[in-house]
Amino acid sequence: MSERASGAKLHWLRLLKAAERLTKTKLSEEIQVHPWRRPLPSEAPPPAKPALARDYEVGLVYPVTDEAIEARAACGLPKIPPTAHLYRDSVYEKRRLLEALGVLKRFQFNGIERRFKY
């Protein structure tokens, strides 16, 4: 083998060892025995995240649109439904409950930034 080929081989071996060091992770014994028991990044499914964030923000999963207000008025109902839009204090109570019960932490939702970690 030529000197150049052995130098290239040595170079690739060094790169391989460096890559192994970078990709090695320390796994607990339980995860090594039960690999499917790894914690998930967030328990909230991605399609539900916008609705959950809106629920935290305004107290409702769905928005009350102008069309909904007009339809309620046409049916003889109050324009604003008896929800968090009408009772603003309930939104703050709901937020306190979500934080106290650990729901926000479990879903990895940052209430200050009003967004999910993942």
C-alpha positions in Angstrom: 0.0 0.0 0.0 1.3 3.4 -0.9 2.1 6.1 1.6 -0.7 8.2 0.2 -3.3 5.4 0.5 -2.3 4.6 4.1 -2.6 8.3 4.9 -6.1 8.5 3.5 -7.1 5.3 5.4 -5.7 6.8 8.6 -7.7 10.0 7.9 -10.9 8.1 7.4 -10.3 6.0 10.6 -9.9 9.3 12.5 -13.1 10.7 11.1 -14.9 7.5 11.9 -13.8 7.6 15.5 -14.7 11.2 15.8 -18.2 10.5 14.5 -18.6 7.6 16.9 -17.7 9.9 19.8 -20.2 12.5 18.6 -23.1 10.1 18.1 -22.7 8.1 21.3 -25.5 8.7 23.8 -25.7 7.7 27.4 -28.8 5.6 27.7 -30.1 4.5 31.1 -30.3 0.8 31.8 -34.1 0.9 31.6 -34.1 2.4 28.1 -31.5 -0.2 27.0 -33.7 -3.0 28.2 -37.0 -1.4 27.1 -36.2 0.9 24.1 -39.8 1.8 23.4 -40.3 3.4 26.8 -38.5 6.5 25.9 -40.2 9.7 26.8 -41.9 11.6 23.9 -41.0 15.2 23.3 -44.6 16.3 23.8 -47.8 14.5 24.5 -49.8 17.0 22.4 -50.2 15.8 18.8 -49.0 18.4 16.2 -52.4 19.0 14.6 -53.9 19.9 18.0 -51.2 22.4 19.0 -52.8 25.5 17.4 -56.1 24.7 19.0 -54.5 24.2 22.4 -52.5 27.4 22.2 -55.7 29.3 21.2 -57.5 27.7 24.1 -54.8 28.9 26.5 -54.9 32.4 24.9 -58.6 33.1 24.7 -60.2 30.2 26.5 -61.8 28.5 23.5 -60.5 25.9 21.1 -62.5 27.3 18.3 -62.7 31.0 17.3 -66.0 32.9 17.5 -66.2 34.4 14.1 -68.5 37.2 12.7 -70.5 34.5 10.9 -71.1 32.6 14.2 -72.2 35.8 15.9 -74.6 36.6 13.0 -76.0 33.0 13.1 -76.5 33.1 16.8 -78.3 36.5 16.5 -80.6 35.1 13.7 -81.5 32.1 16.0 -82.4 34.4 18.8 -79.4 33.5 20.9 -77.1 36.0 22.6 -74.4 37.1 20.1 -71.6 36.0 22.4 -71.8 32.4 23.7 -71.6 31.9 27.4 -68.0 30.9 27.3 -64.7 32.5 28.1 -65.5 35.3 25.6 -68.2 36.4 28.0 -66.6 35.5 31.3 -63.0 36.8 31.0 -62.1 35.8 34.6 -62.7 32.1 33.7 -59.7 32.3 31.3 -57.3 33.2 34.1 -58.8 30.6 36.4 -58.4 28.0 33.6 -54.7 29.0 33.1 -54.1 28.7 36.9 -55.6 25.2 36.9 -53.6 24.1 33.8 -50.4 25.3 35.5 -51.2 23.8 38.9 -52.1 20.4 37.5 -48.9 20.3 35.4 -50.8 20.1 32.1 -48.6 22.8 30.5 -45.4 21.1 31.6 -46.7 17.8 30.3 -47.5 19.3 26.9 -44.3 21.3 27.1 -46.2 24.6 26.5 -44.5 27.8 27.5 -47.3 30.0 28.9 -45.1 33.2 28.8 -44.1 32.8 25.2 -47.4 31.1 24.4 -45.8 28.4 22.3 -44.9 24.7 22.4 -41.3 23.7 22.9 -41.5 21.1 20.1 
